[in-house]
Amino acid sequence: MARAALGALDAWPMHHFYHQLSRSSESPACVLLTTGAMNPPHRGHAQLLHQARERLEEAGYQVWAAWMSPSHDGYVGPKAKSKRTLHLSSKLRLHLAQLMVFEDPFVAVGHWEASVKGRWPDFPEVAEELQRTLKQLVDEQLEAVPALVKLLGESGWPRVFYACGTDHAERCGLYDGFGRFREQIGVVVVPRESELPEPERIPEVFVARPAPGEICSFSSTKIRESFHVAGIDEHAYLCNAICEAAADVMLRPSREQCLGRWLEFQSDFEKLRLSEPSCAP
């Protein structure tokens, strides 16, 4: 089976993890993961993880870190084509996600899923890969960092919770647990304010409160539909939905950004109707 070239620490940045580990309590520890096309990412994706964290802390866990994992181009490309919508490359989606969570002390961006060569891994494999990476980290560092033992469940594997929305939970049967995909991984379902989620019925599945206010209204579909629509201030909308740095990259990159990123994001800039000569001085 083909594997990504990225090393574990590159694929799953650990700076937030170690920061929270240094402040650990006696409570059992866990981490969070969410996946999705994120075409493009928006603040709601990161907030979903914060809502999930709040629910797990209410349940008695300390949550050391969370990762957003944008999906592989092999999945997003055909899906976007079938819906006749914009497909932003994984390189750009990862970059925008990193810009968005740059100042977030809890959420990092996972690269493993998007970097696998020759195929696209589905969400159960992504969760398993994160769990495997953490298990290796614990095995290698437990003697030097005894607090890592708090991350291990009764099975001896790190506690990983997969966070998702209600549509994904219903479609994949996740209200009944992650077990048919992979044992020892929990689930946190995060609804929108207008949704009525199913009740919690098994110990390893939690239902969080929805994010309050405007942030729960953001969607990748709405962002894609906002491009080049008369009467919409695209830059202001993207500043609010993602962040100002992401809005600049997507709509009016500086000459420095063009020179540094033009070849890397050329196909994306063309889809966004940007051309190299038009980059701002």
Secondary structure, 3 states (H helix, E strand, C coil): CCCCCCCHHHHCCCHHHHHHHCCCCCCCEEEEEEEECCCCCCHHHHHHHHHHHHHHHHCCCEEEEEEEEECCHHHHHHHHHHCCCCCCCHHHHHHHHHHHCCCCCCEEECCHHHHCCCCCCCHHHHHHHHHHHHHHHHHHHCCCCHHHHHHECCCCCECEEEEECHHHHHHHCHHHCCCCCCCCEEEEECCCCCCCCCCCCCCCEEECCCCCHHHHHCCHHHHHHHCCCCCCCHHHHHHHHCCHHHHHHHHCCEHHHHHHHHHHHHHHHHHCCCCHHHCEC
